[in-house]
Amino acid sequence: QVQVVESGGGLVQAGGSLRLSCVASGTTFSINSMRWYRQAPGKQRELVAVISSGNTTKYADSVKGRFTISRDNAKSTVYLQMNSLKPEDTAVYYCCAAQYYSEYWGQGIQVTVSS
């Protein structure tokens, strides 16, 4: 079965950087669309970044220019490089692998940005 596992979260100071990783196993990773979502306390889950199987990327306006999504198909891994972090980036970040009309979600990982 498909497993999606995030790592790399933690506590950082405002202005700092963090890189999240997500390994998706049990699927044909190279044809998956990979997505990062986040959910801040008291707010709805929002789509942060998407990378297609062809490496086309999209970002939420709130993170554009600060975050970069990338993938390494040989490692079945998608990354989210987060720079110039702000306290409002504090959230649980979720990785999602999409293939056709199926979605596979990770358990989420906490990112906390202190002011």
PERA-V301450 format. One record per backbone hydrogen bond with DSSP energy under -1.0 kcal/mol. CO is the residue of the C=O (numbers start at 1). NH is the residue of the N-H. If there is no record, write none. Layout:
CO,NH  CO,NH
This chain:
3,25  5,23  7,21  10,112  12,114  13,16  16,85  18,82  20,80  21,7  22,78  23,5  25,3  27,29  28,31  29,32  33,98  34,51  35,96  36,48  36,49  37,94  38,46  39,92  40,43  46,38  48,60  49,36  50,58  51,34  52,55  56,52  58,50  60,63  60,64  63,66  63,67  66,83  68,81  70,79  72,77  76,24  77,72  78,22  79,70  80,20  81,68  82,18  85,15  86,89  87,90  91,111  92,39  93,109  94,37  95,106  96,35  97,104  98,33  99,102  102,99  104,97  109,93  110,10  111,91  112,12  114,14
